[in-house]
């Protein structure tokens, strides 16, 4: 009787491990099969996030002329780190104040949990009236326009751009709201935009 019970238990355990093994094969097979599409999405996500950050700085310039003169240095780096943003993306914006415009380099990199880490860098000039001139003279402006007129859904999360050294206070509030952008094919991407509802104006913080 005991041998019969033991045999039944062994069969159950064997079946369990067989199911786990089969599930593992299916899981890894699916990851391999879906990797090209995932990688393409990550690349486009990095690019769209970088472009949306430049568009955001353009909007800030248009709404608040002279905003960049509040920074002590002509060359500045601001960022939103991976601990705060959906998907753990890192968004960095470097800008050089040239007086009549700022030269901007927006760089984005995947977070720690990405299956296929990607990066994107987009350069542009933002003039004092808020108009933009991308170094990529074709696809980046088109993409920026697509984001403006595309389907957008607010995710209700607002970030403030900070210095890499977070102990150092940013002289003005530069906030950004997370939105979900849906392209014509139905793919969803995270983008940053000027918040729909801003609780306070851009004012010196120190």
Secondary structure by P-SEA (a helix, b strand, c coil): caaaaaaaaaaaaaaaaaaaaaaaaaaaaaaaaaaaaaaaaaaaaaaaaaaaaaaaaaaaaaaccccccccccccccccccccccccbbbbbbbbbbcccccbbbbbbbbcccccbbbbbbbbbbbcccbbbbbccccaaaaaaaaaaccbbbbccbbbbbbcccccccccccbbbbbbbbbcccbbbbbbbcccccccccccccc
